[in-house]
Amino acid sequence: MKRRLGSLFIVGMFFVGAWIAPFSSSAAQQQTDISQQVIAALNEWRLEHSLWPLKPNTTLDTLALGQAEYLMSLPDLPDDMHAGRSGEDPKVRAKQAGWPSYSRPDQIAIGEIAYAGSDVETAIRWWKHSSIHMRTVENPAYREVGVAVLPHRFGYLFIVVLGSRPNVLPGLVESGTLYLSDEEYQWAASGAGWVYDTQQFRLFDSEGRPLSDGWQPWTLKVTLPGGTGDRLFVLYTSGAQQTITEVRLDVDRVLLPAQSAAMIATPTLIPTPFPTLTPTLVVTSTGEPGVILPAPSPTFTPTPELAALPDVLVIYDSRSLTLVNVSEKALDFSRLALAQGSLRLAVTSWQGQWLTVPLTAFPAQDCLQVWSWAESVALNPPSKCRIQRSVITLAADRLFWTKGSFEVHQGDTLLATCPAGSGECAVDLP
């Protein structure tokens, strides 16, 4: 992306130098309305990629404001806008603020993006054209957000902190639609009593009465059923673990730009419930809701599937290649590789800081994608991909799938030979 002289862009680790006069900032100068515009724009962005919207969090707000005030106290904005007063990074600041981790202190779901410039629209445009910031915003590991916006001579300083907490899966509402969230942080898969890769959910009213008949397959959007009242509870399950979330319909609202609210796609309908056993909702000593349910069935009702459905689908055209887990379960992608002659592209090439799920348990319906680094914009994943988990780029002359047939291997085992030309190639794992 070209930069115009006279503009100041400061994002992540990238810095265009400019002198900034000392500015005495405080919480009173926090631009709350503009902060909400930032969250609304981020939510619109995430929904375009079928990701749940972010719920505002006061702890993350405080972290963002603290870093923004520190930066504004300096005579110049530093090269690394994410380093704090003692050189600490955002994860260390979050730990100091009591943000919970996943077993180990370094396994903490926190990300931060920054920008200094004229307005929200320009900030969003810049983040979308910076791969490191685009991947932070589109990271499905995050469910909550805090924003600080402080004025300075070039417009505003924006600090955005994104995060997630174990077993905290917010639900947000907008225009009769309930948006669910999921746990996709890599280290949640290690166990320790946390839900991970939610499979099903149930809704209960404020008195603990079910609002749906049994478990429903997880989906991003559902229509709020009648008789909900002023709040409801969402019970999530990953099969082995469960967690429950309270949703206050008058408070837990999705922040969206006004023009995007009318563009929300038709959500999945929740069927009218049949008589069933009533669970008991309780409030624990921590003030968090809990639920006592009848013993769940040891098995879920299977989802109908097409006959002979493959495990993996390789989708490719003249610009990109995508590996999609089209099965109904997590699969081990870690030993897969694509080969053509002496060229070999191992799936472990996608393993990096932006891949937040383990390749050994790659989620169902999600994908990995590769395209040329000469592409001027990020390419959209195929419609069969729920979430694009990671992207790598190759030199334009190394897009091997455009030059002839290629093979899919698992270790030394040949799994499939994919024909030349655009198309799809089905792969079954042993």
VOGU-3710 file (C-alpha; in Angstrom, 3 decimals, decimal comma):
1> mkrrlgslfi> 0,000/0,000/0,000  1,365/3,413/-0,904  1,823/6,035/1,771  1,170/9,705/1,193  3,619/12,262/2,525  2,162/14,294/5,326  0,072/11,427/6,698  0,962/9,662/9,878  0,364/5,943/10,136  1,389/4,110/13,256
11> vgmffvgawi> 0,247/0,532/13,520  1,708/-2,395/15,411  5,418/-2,438/14,792  5,292/-0,143/11,757  6,094/3,536/12,227  6,265/6,564/9,958  8,225/9,099/11,941  6,747/12,450/12,873  7,208/14,870/15,728  4,296/15,006/18,136
21> apfsssaaqq> 4,069/17,744/20,704  3,747/16,626/24,331  0,094/16,134/25,153  -1,309/15,882/28,654  -4,029/13,217/28,430  -6,379/11,734/30,974  -9,376/9,465/31,200  -11,562/12,548/30,844  -10,269/12,966/27,277  -11,249/9,432/26,291
31> qtdisqqvia> -13,437/9,792/23,190  -16,206/7,359/24,161  -18,380/7,933/21,096  -15,437/7,369/18,777  -14,415/4,279/20,755  -17,868/2,842/20,110  -17,490/3,646/16,419  -14,250/1,657/16,405  -15,931/-1,358/18,014  -18,868/-1,095/15,601
41> alnewrlehs> -16,525/-1,029/12,609  -14,523/-3,986/13,953  -17,730/-5,960/14,494  -18,939/-5,222/10,980  -15,554/-6,377/9,688  -15,673/-9,619/11,692  -19,263/-10,415/10,697  -18,232/-10,125/7,052  -15,949/-13,089/7,783  -18,592/-15,045/9,749
51> lwplkpnttl> -16,899/-14,282/13,073  -18,784/-13,374/16,234  -18,881/-9,701/17,271  -16,761/-8,469/20,161  -18,221/-7,621/23,549  -16,874/-4,465/25,258  -14,899/-5,212/28,417  -13,962/-2,626/31,046  -10,668/-4,319/31,969  -9,570/-4,209/28,341
61> dtlalgqaey> -10,746/-0,577/28,140  -8,500/0,221/31,109  -5,537/-1,558/29,517  -6,038/0,322/26,248  -6,399/3,683/27,980  -3,337/3,110/30,155  -1,160/2,406/27,131  -2,623/5,331/25,186  -1,962/7,763/28,044  1,601/6,496/28,394
71> lmslpdlpdd> 2,256/6,999/24,673  0,777/10,483/24,740  3,072/11,425/27,622  6,139/10,898/25,418  7,644/13,666/23,273  7,525/11,323/20,249  5,596/8,179/19,511  8,051/5,246/19,719  8,837/2,693/17,036  7,132/0,004/19,130
81> mhagrsgedp> 3,798/1,411/20,257  2,985/-1,783/22,141  5,853/-1,563/24,634  4,731/-0,163/27,996  6,426/2,055/30,554  8,850/-0,703/31,554  9,145/-2,204/28,100  6,486/-4,820/28,840  4,228/-6,155/26,089  0,385/-6,232/26,082
91> kvrakqagwp> 0,253/-9,777/27,500  2,352/-8,789/30,505  0,132/-5,753/31,139  -2,953/-7,956/30,910  -1,486/-10,407/33,405  -0,692/-7,537/35,790  -4,320/-6,386/35,477  -5,596/-9,825/36,484  -6,668/-11,037/33,054  -6,958/-14,849/33,351
101> sysrpdqiai> -4,669/-17,179/31,435  -5,026/-20,734/30,161  -3,036/-22,788/32,725  0,267/-20,928/32,234  0,904/-17,175/32,516  2,270/-17,020/28,967  -0,872/-18,705/27,581  -3,036/-15,605/27,718  -5,440/-14,586/24,943  -4,542/-10,947/24,325
111> geiayagsdv> -3,818/-8,976/21,166  -3,331/-5,274/20,508  -3,475/-3,006/17,469  -2,776/0,720/17,251  -3,031/3,652/14,889  -2,535/7,413/14,924  -4,356/9,461/12,335  -7,440/11,329/11,251  -10,501/9,135/11,837  -12,007/5,687/12,368
121> etairwwkhs> -12,520/4,988/8,669  -8,849/5,619/7,910  -7,752/3,453/10,843  -9,912/0,545/9,688  -8,670/0,899/6,119  -5,066/0,781/7,283  -5,597/-2,237/9,525  -7,285/-4,094/6,656  -4,252/-3,519/4,445  -1,740/-4,630/7,077
131> sihmrtvenp> -1,603/-8,430/7,269  -0,505/-8,564/10,911  -3,356/-6,307/12,032  -5,894/-7,902/9,715  -5,120/-11,280/11,267  -5,435/-9,877/14,772  -8,895/-8,473/14,082  -9,986/-11,640/12,261  -8,564/-13,960/14,902  -11,415/-16,223/16,125
141> ayrevgvavl> -9,606/-16,666/19,444  -10,865/-13,223/20,555  -14,335/-12,498/21,958  -13,951/-9,252/23,959  -12,504/-5,826/23,262  -11,402/-2,591/24,876  -10,690/0,658/23,034  -9,017/3,940/23,913  -9,202/6,993/21,663  -7,318/10,127/22,696
151> phrfgylfiv> -6,990/13,346/20,679  -3,671/14,558/19,364  -2,586/17,060/16,745  -2,925/14,615/13,838  -6,415/13,528/14,829  -6,608/10,648/17,279  -4,504/7,956/18,861  -6,327/4,606/18,721  -5,389/1,664/20,957  -7,470/-1,521/20,669
161> vlgsrpnvlp> -6,976/-4,504/22,991  -8,670/-7,786/22,081  -8,935/-10,742/24,426  -10,701/-13,858/25,661  -11,114/-15,634/28,991  -11,496/-19,355/29,669  -15,147/-20,474/29,710  -16,433/-16,942/29,040  -18,417/-17,118/25,800  -20,457/-13,909/25,409
171> glvesgtlyl> -23,795/-13,708/23,681  -24,883/-10,434/22,085  -28,199/-9,350/20,591  -29,256/-7,055/17,763  -32,670/-6,640/16,097  -34,100/-9,907/17,369  -30,946/-11,870/16,607  -28,717/-13,552/19,188  -25,046/-13,851/18,241  -23,257/-16,764/19,865
181> sdeeyqwaas> -19,494/-17,059/20,324  -17,097/-19,984/20,563  -13,779/-20,933/22,159  -11,070/-21,141/19,513  -7,975/-20,156/21,494  -5,231/-22,699/20,852  -4,405/-23,435/24,479  -8,018/-24,042/25,463  -7,750/-27,343/23,603  -5,379/-28,646/26,290
191> gagwvydtqq> -8,295/-29,372/28,619  -8,289/-28,127/32,230  -12,105/-28,048/32,287  -12,545/-25,544/29,441  -14,915/-25,734/26,537  -13,218/-25,722/23,149  -14,738/-25,807/19,668  -18,347/-25,690/20,870  -20,621/-28,211/19,172  -24,075/-27,487/20,626
201> frlfdsegrp> -26,030/-25,031/22,769  -29,303/-24,626/24,652  -31,272/-21,515/25,634  -33,040/-20,959/28,965  -35,164/-18,081/30,182  -34,496/-16,159/33,402  -36,412/-18,780/35,415  -34,433/-21,688/34,030  -37,109/-22,906/31,620  -35,823/-24,219/28,275
211> lsdgwqpwtl> -36,487/-22,059/25,240  -35,652/-24,829/22,779  -36,187/-28,552/22,523  -32,917/-30,163/23,538  -29,485/-29,359/22,172  -29,138/-27,305/18,994  -26,102/-27,392/16,661  -23,853/-24,393/17,280  -24,456/-21,547/14,843  -23,330/-17,942/14,766
221> kvtlpggtgd> -26,823/-16,397/14,670  -30,172/-17,529/16,041  -33,526/-15,791/16,223  -34,522/-14,861/19,756  -37,469/-17,073/20,710  -40,661/-15,631/22,160  -41,120/-15,319/25,901  -37,489/-14,536/26,531  -38,076/-11,664/28,959  -35,266/-9,255/29,791
231> rlfvlytsga> -32,508/-11,866/29,901  -31,676/-15,429/28,946  -28,950/-17,992/29,521  -26,926/-19,801/26,868  -25,537/-23,197/27,813  -22,655/-24,229/25,553  -21,140/-27,695/25,284  -18,108/-29,036/23,481  -19,127/-32,577/24,353  -16,815/-33,070/27,317
241> qqtitevrld> -17,257/-29,616/28,904  -20,051/-27,090/29,420  -20,225/-23,413/30,291  -23,137/-21,007/30,709  -23,489/-17,330/29,810  -26,058/-14,768/30,906  -27,288/-12,413/28,173  -29,058/-9,223/29,288  -31,147/-8,179/26,334  -31,135/-4,468/27,214
251> vdrvllpaqs> -27,384/-4,293/27,864  -25,564/-6,952/25,846  -26,089/-5,351/22,460  -23,973/-5,722/19,344  -22,306/-2,451/18,420  -22,673/-2,025/14,649  -22,585/0,903/12,234  -26,133/2,080/11,578  -25,959/1,204/7,902  -24,914/-2,394/8,569
261> aamiatptli> -27,695/-3,308/10,986  -30,227/-3,732/8,175  -27,860/-5,982/6,219  -27,776/-8,816/8,752  -28,576/-12,098/7,022  -31,601/-14,139/8,068  -30,566/-16,152/11,127  -31,300/-19,758/12,002  -34,675/-20,232/13,668  -34,951/-21,952/17,045
271> ptpfptltpt> -37,893/-24,391/16,960  -40,772/-24,098/19,427  -39,880/-26,211/22,472  -41,700/-29,360/23,429  -42,363/-30,264/27,086  -39,113/-31,314/28,703  -37,430/-31,446/32,084  -36,762/-28,009/33,540  -33,166/-27,290/34,583  -32,378/-25,313/37,709
281> lvvtstgepg> -30,369/-22,129/37,308  -28,315/-21,114/40,327  -26,025/-18,218/41,208  -22,640/-19,202/42,579  -20,661/-17,415/45,276  -18,852/-15,489/42,549  -22,118/-14,101/41,222  -21,841/-16,071/37,991  -24,848/-18,136/36,856  -24,710/-21,891/36,959
291> vilpapsptf> -27,070/-24,563/35,758  -28,231/-27,919/37,040  -29,502/-30,039/34,168  -30,855/-33,553/33,853  -28,109/-35,999/32,952  -27,257/-35,406/29,294  -27,518/-38,168/26,777  -24,138/-39,878/26,343  -24,295/-39,273/22,596  -25,416/-36,368/20,443
301> tptpelaalp> -28,046/-36,698/17,762  -25,957/-37,158/14,623  -26,167/-34,519/11,920  -27,285/-35,942/8,569  -24,417/-35,936/6,107  -23,858/-36,719/2,467  -22,841/-40,217/1,549  -19,135/-40,762/0,982  -18,239/-37,325/2,347  -14,431/-36,950/2,252
311> dvlviydsrs> -12,339/-35,850/5,189  -10,457/-33,088/3,377  -11,293/-31,104/0,272  -8,547/-29,376/-1,711  -10,072/-26,441/-3,618  -7,863/-24,654/-6,143  -7,952/-22,212/-9,033  -5,523/-19,948/-10,857  -5,009/-17,727/-7,793  -5,232/-19,805/-4,627
321> ltlvnvseka> -5,344/-23,255/-3,058  -7,364/-24,116/0,039  -7,382/-27,150/2,343  -10,791/-27,559/4,009  -11,699/-30,008/6,772  -15,121/-30,981/5,406  -15,664/-33,740/7,952  -17,792/-33,419/11,075  -14,866/-33,636/13,495  -11,424/-32,230/14,185
331> ldfsrlalaq> -8,708/-33,890/12,100  -4,950/-34,301/12,359  -3,503/-32,133/9,570  0,020/-32,117/10,983  1,489/-34,856/8,717  -0,155/-33,774/5,474  1,858/-32,389/2,566  1,274/-31,369/-1,050  3,827/-32,561/-3,591  4,636/-32,052/-7,260
341> gslrlavtsw> 7,900/-33,533/-8,468  10,678/-32,354/-6,180  8,517/-29,600/-4,696  6,907/-30,380/-1,348  4,669/-28,045/0,681  4,080/-29,394/4,184  0,948/-28,304/6,037  3,235/-27,389/8,934  4,201/-24,386/6,767  0,959/-22,796/8,017
351> qgqwltvplt> 2,062/-23,218/11,630  2,834/-19,740/12,985  1,816/-17,197/15,568  -1,452/-16,495/13,739  -2,603/-20,112/13,700  -4,546/-20,321/16,963  -5,661/-23,941/16,674  -3,451/-27,051/16,736  -2,802/-28,787/13,427  -3,198/-32,067/15,293
361> afpaqdclqv> -6,861/-31,205/15,977  -7,816/-28,939/13,086  -11,491/-27,881/13,478  -14,267/-29,157/11,245  -15,317/-26,878/8,353  -12,251/-24,638/8,742  -9,461/-24,131/6,226  -5,890/-23,174/5,372  -5,159/-21,092/2,269  -2,165/-20,187/0,087
371> wswaesvaln> -1,828/-17,654/-2,709  0,808/-15,546/-4,445  2,510/-12,780/-2,515  1,899/-10,640/-5,610  -1,811/-10,438/-4,772  -2,684/-6,834/-3,915  -5,558/-7,795/-1,587  -6,400/-10,733/0,634  -8,472/-13,380/-1,158  -11,692/-14,694/0,313
381> ppskcriqrs> -11,846/-18,349/1,334  -14,228/-20,714/-0,511  -17,831/-20,846/0,667  -17,251/-24,330/2,091  -14,793/-22,881/4,611  -16,278/-21,645/7,889  -13,134/-19,930/9,226  -9,865/-19,284/7,392  -7,344/-20,258/10,077  -4,064/-19,285/8,418
391> vitlaadrlf> -2,677/-17,972/5,129  0,765/-18,304/3,572  2,079/-16,801/0,341  4,394/-18,137/-2,354  6,278/-16,590/-5,237  4,057/-16,294/-8,306  6,174/-18,846/-10,205  5,756/-21,438/-7,431  1,978/-21,866/-7,580  2,479/-25,528/-8,445
401> wtkgsfevhq> -1,218/-26,427/-8,628  -1,562/-24,135/-11,673  1,116/-26,070/-13,596  -0,118/-29,650/-13,467  -1,391/-32,441/-11,287  -0,128/-32,771/-7,726  -0,310/-35,236/-4,859  -1,504/-35,195/-1,273  0,597/-37,222/1,166  0,383/-38,170/4,824
411> gdtllatcpa> 3,959/-38,896/5,741  5,136/-41,422/3,123  1,593/-42,487/2,213  0,004/-41,201/-0,992  -3,595/-40,217/-0,221  -4,758/-38,616/-3,469  -3,649/-37,339/-6,860  -5,307/-34,052/-7,803  -5,743/-33,284/-11,515  -4,467/-30,166/-13,235
421> gsgecavdlp> -6,712/-27,164/-13,663  -9,181/-25,485/-11,357  -11,312/-27,791/-9,295  -11,765/-29,819/-6,147  -9,872/-32,861/-4,945  -11,311/-35,155/-2,264  -8,952/-36,682/0,289  -9,739/-39,410/2,824  -7,457/-39,788/5,824  -6,454/-43,276/7,018
//
